[in-house]
Every structure is written in structure tokens, then in C-alpha cells.
Amino acid sequence: MHIEFRHLRTIKAIHDSGGLARAADQLNITQSALSHQIKGIEDQAGVELFVRRSKPLKLSAAGMRLLVAAENILPQVAALELEFEGLIAGKSGRLHIAIECHACFEWLFPVLEGFRKAWPDVDVDIRPGLAFDALPALRKEEVDLVVSSDPEDLPGTDFTPLFDYEPVFVASANHPLAQKKYIDAEDFIGETLITYPVDRERLDVFSQLLIPSHIEPKSIRQVELTAMILLLVASNRGVAVLPDWVVRQVRYNSDYVTLPLTKNGITRRLYAATRDDETNLPFMAHLIRLARQEAVKLQRT
């Protein structure tokens, strides 16, 4: 037994139209071809699907069972075809995002809100890339975009620049270091460094300053929320290093000050890592454009 989609469409057309001639017109085939197809379906099924010598042509009990299957299956097939058409046209798809920048959650949520309104048929999800190796997951197609500040030369992977930022030192206005023009690695000796709860290799203050200088702060205190980090800093419970745009985004508090790291400052860049065959998908390109526009707003805050 080998029933095809066209067989299901034939059964439904005959039932809906109530006759061979109208069904043939609906299916855009000749009545002779339709009669031949009916015989072929019955040969495949091994049973009669129609009540012979009935006007209008009626389905037998077996034919009704096949009609029920047709009415269940054909809408699913049609929906699947529409979904595939959307994928081909770039109107739908999956966009699972991993973020290697802990502070970027606050920046990305407004971006995703605008994206959701423009692309309602794209399945969006967000995962903290700090909990797993995000770039290998991108290559394995477990995620579709990675927000990262550490581009790598990976086959089949594009790193599209999003925006530049400066990691800045944050301390209480009453802290002795608040009077300096800039902060060096040695200034962290004896300090409690308040950071996000991530591996130190993923924090700019370590990767760009302390690890290369072989400097270790007195202690490290990990805090999840940016606002809480700034509250602790303002209370002189420690010092922190945060992206400049993060500090600007939070309402300014005169109880803490920001200073550049090193005399010349440190500049970092965020990238959107994508598989190179998906970088130019319409919805992917739009997300990157929205991300850049939101970054411009942050820079002006």
C-alpha cells in the first residue's frame, strides 16, 4: 500500500465538489485522468473507496476513513510548505543567541523587543554564553548568533562589528584612588574587586590588564546585577571595572567616579558572530542593524 499526498487531495476534492467533473476541474486534470487515479488509489488501498452508481458520487466507509486522514494531514503539509517558503524567503527561521558579555543583557533586550515586532515568525531565544562554549556551539548549529568581544579565526564564521566600548574603573568618590587621573594594574593590589559572576578570563579587567601584568587583587566579590555593583562601590565596599556604556545607562550617582584604565585607556569591540552562510539572512541582518542603532543610543546617554 502506497498512498501519496495527491491521493489525499483527490479524495478531498471529490468529496468537497460532489462529482468527478467538478473535482477534475478543481485539480486541473481531465475527468479521464481522475477516473484512472481513483482506480489506482483503490488498487493501492485494496478496498473500494466510493459507492458505485451513486449520484452524487459518495465515499464508502473506507473512503471516509481516508477523507479524515486527508483533512488531518493536508493542512499540516500546507503549513509546512508555508514555513519552508518563509525560510527560503528569509521571513522566518530560528535565532538562538548566546551572550559572552554579561552586561550585554541590559543592552540586548530593547533590541530583541524591536526585532520581535518586525519578525514575529522568527523563533528567538537567548542563552548566557558564559555557561558553555558559545563559539563551538555556533559551529554545531546549537545557537545562531554569539555576542562576543573575542573574535577568532574560525572557518565558516563571520564576526560582524557591533560597537566599541571602554572598560572603566569605578570607585567611591571617597576612595583614595578617586583622585587619580587613570588607573594602572598595580592600583588593584589590596583592593576588593567586585565583578559579575563569570570566569575571570572573560572579564576585561583580567584579560586586558591584570593577567598580563601578573597582578592579583586582594579579593573578588561576585555580584549578578549592575545596579548592585554600583551600590556596593558607592558604599566603598570595593571597586569595579564596567563598560563605559553600562555606567552611563544607570542613573548617574555622585557617590562614585569613573576613571580610565591605563594612561591611554583600553578600547574593546563587541562582535556578532554568525555562520557565514546566514550572516546576510534578512532577519539576521536586521537584528545586527538594530543592535548597532541601540548601541548608538547608549553612547549618547
Secondary structure as the mmCIF struct_conf table of DSSP 4:
data_model
#
loop_
_struct_conf.conf_type_id
_struct_conf.id
_struct_conf.beg_label_comp_id
_struct_conf.beg_label_asym_id
_struct_conf.beg_label_seq_id
_struct_conf.end_label_comp_id
_struct_conf.end_label_asym_id
_struct_conf.end_label_seq_id
HELX_RH_AL_P HELX_RH_AL_P1 PHE A 5 SER A 17
BEND BEND1 GLY A 18 GLY A 19
HELX_RH_AL_P HELX_RH_AL_P2 LEU A 20 LEU A 27
TURN_TY1_P TURN_TY1_P1 ASN A 28 ASN A 28
BEND BEND2 ILE A 29 ILE A 29
HELX_RH_AL_P HELX_RH_AL_P3 GLN A 31 ALA A 45
TURN_TY1_P TURN_TY1_P2 GLY A 46 GLY A 46
BEND BEND3 VAL A 47 VAL A 47
STRN STRN1 PHE A 50 VAL A 51
TURN_TY1_P TURN_TY1_P3 ARG A 52 ARG A 53
BEND BEND4 LYS A 55 PRO A 56
STRN STRN2 LYS A 58 LEU A 59
HELX_RH_AL_P HELX_RH_AL_P4 ALA A 61 ALA A 89
TURN_TY1_P TURN_TY1_P4 GLY A 90 GLY A 90
BEND BEND5 LYS A 91 SER A 92
STRN STRN3 GLY A 93 ILE A 99
BEND BEND6 GLU A 100 GLU A 100
TURN_TY1_P TURN_TY1_P5 HIS A 102 ALA A 103
HELX_RH_AL_P HELX_RH_AL_P5 CYS A 104 ALA A 118
TURN_TY1_P TURN_TY1_P6 PRO A 120 ASP A 121
STRN STRN4 VAL A 122 PRO A 128
HELX_RH_3T_P HELX_RH_3T_P1 GLY A 129 ALA A 131
TURN_TY1_P TURN_TY1_P7 PHE A 132 ASP A 133
HELX_RH_AL_P HELX_RH_AL_P6 ALA A 134 ARG A 139
TURN_TY1_P TURN_TY1_P8 LYS A 140 GLU A 141
BEND BEND7 GLU A 142 GLU A 142
BEND BEND8 ASP A 144 ASP A 144
STRN STRN5 LEU A 145 SER A 148
BEND BEND9 SER A 149 SER A 149
TURN_TY1_P TURN_TY1_P9 PRO A 155 GLY A 156
STRN STRN6 THR A 157 TYR A 165
STRN STRN7 PRO A 167 SER A 172
TURN_TY1_P TURN_TY1_P10 ALA A 173 ASN A 174
BEND BEND10 HIS A 175 HIS A 175
HELX_RH_3T_P HELX_RH_3T_P2 PRO A 176 GLN A 179
BEND BEND11 LYS A 180 TYR A 182
STRN STRN8 ILE A 183 ILE A 183
HELX_RH_3T_P HELX_RH_3T_P3 ALA A 185 PHE A 188
TURN_TY1_P TURN_TY1_P11 ILE A 189 GLY A 190
HELX_LH_PP_P HELX_LH_PP_P1 GLU A 191 GLU A 191
STRN STRN9 THR A 192 THR A 195
BEND BEND12 PRO A 197 VAL A 198
HELX_RH_3T_P HELX_RH_3T_P4 ARG A 200 ARG A 202
BEND BEND13 LEU A 203 LEU A 203
HELX_RH_AL_P HELX_RH_AL_P7 ASP A 204 ASP A 204
HELX_RH_PI_P HELX_RH_PI_P1 VAL A 205 LEU A 210
HELX_RH_AL_P HELX_RH_AL_P8 ILE A 211 SER A 213
TURN_TY1_P TURN_TY1_P12 HIS A 214 HIS A 214
BEND BEND14 LYS A 218 LYS A 218
STRN STRN10 SER A 219 GLN A 222
BEND BEND15 GLU A 224 GLU A 224
HELX_RH_AL_P HELX_RH_AL_P9 THR A 226 ALA A 234
TURN_TY1_P TURN_TY1_P13 SER A 235 ASN A 236
BEND BEND16 ARG A 237 ARG A 237
STRN STRN11 VAL A 239 PRO A 243
HELX_RH_AL_P HELX_RH_AL_P10 ASP A 244 GLN A 249
BEND BEND17 VAL A 250 VAL A 250
HELX_LH_PP_P HELX_LH_PP_P2 ARG A 251 TYR A 252
TURN_TY1_P TURN_TY1_P14 SER A 254 ASP A 255
STRN STRN12 TYR A 256 PRO A 260
STRN STRN13 LEU A 261 LEU A 261
BEND BEND18 THR A 262 THR A 262
TURN_TY1_P TURN_TY1_P15 LYS A 263 ASN A 264
STRN STRN14 ARG A 268 ARG A 275
TURN_TY1_P TURN_TY1_P16 ASP A 276 ASN A 280
BEND BEND19 LEU A 281 LEU A 281
HELX_RH_AL_P HELX_RH_AL_P11 PRO A 282 ARG A 300
#
